[in-house]
């Protein structure tokens, strides 16, 4: 059998190299397509182009037009020259290494607005990492349904806290943006509604009669100290003839009060006074003050299972004295705003 000539041997090696490089290039393109779809397609089509239809194939065709490549004989000759050479193998290997690095170090975060969930028409979302802003404040509506971006060459994961700033009433969402992973967040369905346990503290007849008027300059002050196991006490230093709302931030409490149905606050207050057997004459006398000029105190957030203790403190120039203590356990079925009567013994007010 005749030995193959050097030209035939070179041709055979070139053919094997061409096929090997072509297969590797095909695998590389599939992997690149998957990487693009995972991390970049949403950004390119819905964020950067705002509803465009750019795909990896379109980008490839655009690149070809820039390089003036055709799909005729020139393309075949270019492919044979590129894939049949040792340099072509180097290019494929380098491309594979680059793609591997991108696979391992690219992360992406995308937030998607769901107009049918939550009942709102616009949502403002804040994304932070270790207390520092991770993304600019985001506004979602029917005209802006997607936000986010890819992050390249990320060597470690990032802990994120996402918060719906407006409307209120959602718990913060904590997520980890892993290296090489994509994180998808649905707004608002991925955010759990917040369960509020706001207390409306209402002075009973004895306490009410000893409190100063709203515009008085008293010499005796009445304070309320709110405590819970594991939290620092919070004190309201000057209680007047008014209701006091506690159990959340002041902004959350005001938002909850605005959400109440017309007349709901008054109806709940009357029901409390009736249940506590407050005399009708005292109700008629005290009700206008209790409904007008309510005070709001920012406190630690009350949650289901808490045992909240409220102490009534009388403060004079010669010292302070606790004259009443009341403890209330919070349960899952409580209303978002629950009235609670605070009363002192008649002798305690002397």
N, C-alpha and C positions, 0 to 999 in steps of 0.2 A: 504493500500500500504506500503510495507516494506521500511524502511529508508535505504538509501545507506550506505554502510560500510565506515569507515574512509579511507580504501585503495581505494575504488571506487571514493570517493570525491577527494582524492589527485590525482588520475589518471586523473579525469575530469579536475581539475585545471591545471595539467601539460599539458594536451592536448590543453586547451584554451590558456595557456601561450605560448606553442610551436607554435600554429597557428598565434597568435598575433605577436610574435617575428619574425616568418618567413615572415609575410606580411610586418612588419616594416623594416626588413632587405632587402627585395626585393625593397621596396620604397627607402631605403637608397642607395642601389646599383645603382638604376636608377638615382638618384640625383648625386651620385658620378660619374657615367658615363658621365652625362651631364656636370658636372663641369670639368671633365678631358678633354672632347672634346672641351669645350669652351676655356680653359686656357692652357692646357698642351699638347694636342695631336700634334699640329703643332711643338711645341718645341721638343718633344720627337722623333717624326718621321722625321722631316725635318731639325732641327737645331742640336740637340744633336747627333742623329744617322746618319745625313746627308743622307737622303733618305731611311732610314730603314722602316720597317713595324710594329714597336712595337705599340700595342694597349692596352687598359685597360684589355681586355680579355687575351691577351698574358701575361701581367704583373700578372694577377690573376693566370694563369696556372703556371707561373714561381714561384710565391709564394707558390703554392701548392706543387710543386716539392721540394722546399727547406724544407717545413714542412713535406714532405713525406705523403701527403694526397692522397688517391686514390678516385676513383669514384665508388667503390663497397660498401660492407656492412659497412666498416670502416667509410666511409664518412657519411652514413645514421645514424650510431650510434653516431658519433661525432656531427652531426647536432641536433639530438634529445636531446642529453645530453646538448648541448650548449643552444638551443632555449627553452628547457623545464625547465630551471632553472631560479631562480631569478637573478643569476649573469649574465645570458645571456641577461635578460632585461636591466640590468645596462650597459652591453657592448653596446647594441644597442642604448640606450639613450645617452651614452657618445659619441658614434660614430656620432649620429645625431647632438649633440651639436658642436662637432668638425667640422663636415661638414657645419653646418650653419655658423660658424665663418669663415670658408674658403670661402663660397659663398659670404659673405658680405665684406670680406677684401682682396680678391685676384683680382688683376688687371693684364692685359697682353697687351703687345704691340708687334705687328708683322708688318713688312714691307715686301711687296711682289714685286718682280721685274717683269715687263711686257716687254718682249723683243720686242714686236711689236709696242710699243708706244714710241713716243718722238724722234725716229730716232737715238738714241745713242746706243752704245754697252756696255758701262760701266758707272755707276753712283756712285759717292761718296756722301754719305748723312751724315749729322751731326745732332744729336739730343741733344737739350739742355733744361734745366729747370731752369728758373730764371738766365740765363746766365752761368750756370754750366753744364758741360758735363753730360748727362743723360745716354748715351750709348757710347761705344767706336766708333770711326769713322767706318762707314759701307761702304763696296764696293760691288756693285751689278753687276752681269754679268750672262751670261748663265750658268756658273758653280757655282754661288752663288746667288740663287734666293730668299731665305727667310732669314730673320734675326729678332731677337727679343727674348723676354723671358717673363715669368710670374713674378709677384711681389706679395709676400705673406704678409699678415698682414698689409696692407695699410689702414690707418685709415682716410686718407683724399685724395682728388683729387690732381693731379699735372698738372700744366700748362706747355705744351711742345711747343717748336719751332723747327720744322724740316726744314733743309735747304739742297738743292742740291748744293754741293760745286763744283763738276765737273760733267758734263759740266756746264758752267754758263748759265744764262738766265732764271732762275726760281725764282718766288717769294717764300719767306719763308712761310711755312704752320704752322698755329697755331692750336693746338688741346688740348683738356682736357682729361687726362687719369683719368676717374672716378673710384671711389672705387667700386669694384665688377664688373667692365665692361671690355670688350676686345676692343682694338682699332686696326683696320686694316688699313694700309696705302699702297696704290698702287704706285709704283715708275716706271715711272715718272708721270702717268696720274693724280694723285691727286694734283700735283703741277702745278700751273698756270704759263704759260709763262710770263716773264716780258716784259712790253712794255717800250722800251728805248726811250728817247728824248734827245739824245746827240747833242749839237750844235758845229759845226766847225766854229769858229770865224776867218774871213778872213779880213785882213787889205785892205782897198781900196787904190787907187793910192796916194791920198794926205797923208793919214796916213802912208802908206808903205814908202814913200820917206823920212819921218821924223824919222822913226824907225832906231835904230842902226843895223849894220850888226851883224850876228850871233856871230862873234868873236871880236867885238869891245869892248872898255872900255869907255862907254859914260859918259858924265857929266849931260845929261838930260835923264831921264827915263820915260818910258810910262807904265802905269799900267792899268789893267782891273779889275773893281769891279763888281761882279755878285751878284745880290740881287733878293729876292723873298719874298713876304709877309709871315711872320711867320717863316722865316729861317734867321740864322746869315749870314751876307755878307761874301763872299769869294773873296780874291784879288790875282791876278797874278801880281807879283811885277816888272817883267822885261820882257816886250814884245819886241821881236826882229822881224826881217823880216821873219815871219813864221806864220803858222796857229796854232790856239790854240783850243783844244778839251775840252769841259766842259759838265757837266750834269749827271755825274755818278762817281763811283770810278775809279781811274786810271786803275786798273786791268780790270774792265768791259769795259772801253773804248778801251783798247788795244785788248781785246778779240773781240769786235765788229769790229774793224779795220781789224783784221785778217780774219774775216768772209766775208768781202767785196769781191765781185768778182774782178778779175783782171781788172784794168782800170776803175772800178766804181768810185773810189775817184777822179781821174782826170776828168772823164766825168761830175760828179756832180759839180766840181769846175768850169769847163769851162762853164757849163750851167748857174751857178750863175753869173759869170762875164759878160756873154752875156746879161742875163736878167737885170743886173744892169747898162748896157750900158757903161761898162768900155772900154776905147779906145783900139783897137787891139795892138797898140804899147806898152801900159802899161801891157797888158796881156802877151805879149811875153817877156817883161823884168822881170816881177814879178813872173811869173808862176814857174820857177825852185825853187825859194826860198820858195814859198808857198807849194810846193809839198814835199820838202825835210825838214828834221829836224823839224817835227811838235812837238809842246809842248802839254802835257797832264796835266790837273789840276783836282785833286780830289775835287768834290763839293758835296753838297746835291743833291739827285737824283731828276731830273726833271720829272714831271708827267703830264699827260693830264689835261688841264685846267689851268696850271701855266701861270703866266705872268712874264717872265724873263726880268729883266732890266740889261743892260750892260752899264757901264760908262767907258769912256776913260779918264784917268787922266794923265796929264803931271806933272812930279815932277822934280823941280830944287832945287838948294841949298837954295833958298830963299822961298820955299814953294811949294804947290801943287795946281792944278787947274783942275776942270772937264771941258774938252773941247768938249765932245760929249756924248750923251745919246741915247740909242736905246732900245725899249721895244718890246718883241715878245710874242704873245700868242701861247701856244702849244695846238694842237688839236689831236684827236684820229688818224686821217689819216696821220700824219706826218711820214716821214721816220725815221728809227732808228738813222741815222746820217744825220743831216740837216745843210747845209752850210748857214752862215749868214754874210753879208758884214758889216764891220765897217768902217765908213768914218768920217773924220773931215773936217770942213770948211777950206779953204785955209788960212783965217786970223787966225784961231784957232791954226795954227801950228807955227805962228810967235813968 
